[in-house]
């Protein structure tokens, strides 16, 4: 039996108003102990994809489909700059690491 991927994104789709797709059906896996590099042309959806994973999308963006897994645990995908609370249990959700984000979203520090 193989270990689950350290991070797995399945069929992420991110839209903006007017049915403009920024990302459509993106999937990838990162095996344990490995890294993933994402490259592409300007405007191809690299930043929006990663912002969707971190829960820091612009307010106008909407995640219309997708699932995110860390190991064998499914994690929520939340749209909107302040969609994910600072204590959501994510490795990067530390209030001390992201003081500007937590302050701009009104989270207590």
Secondary structure as GFF3:
##gff-version 3
##sequence-region A 1 109
A	DSSP	beta_strand	7	16	.	.	.	ID=ss1
A	DSSP	beta_strand	20	30	.	.	.	ID=ss2
A	DSSP	alpha_helix	46	54	.	.	.	ID=ss3
A	DSSP	beta_strand	62	70	.	.	.	ID=ss4
A	DSSP	beta_strand	73	75	.	.	.	ID=ss5
A	DSSP	alpha_helix	99	104	.	.	.	ID=ss6
###
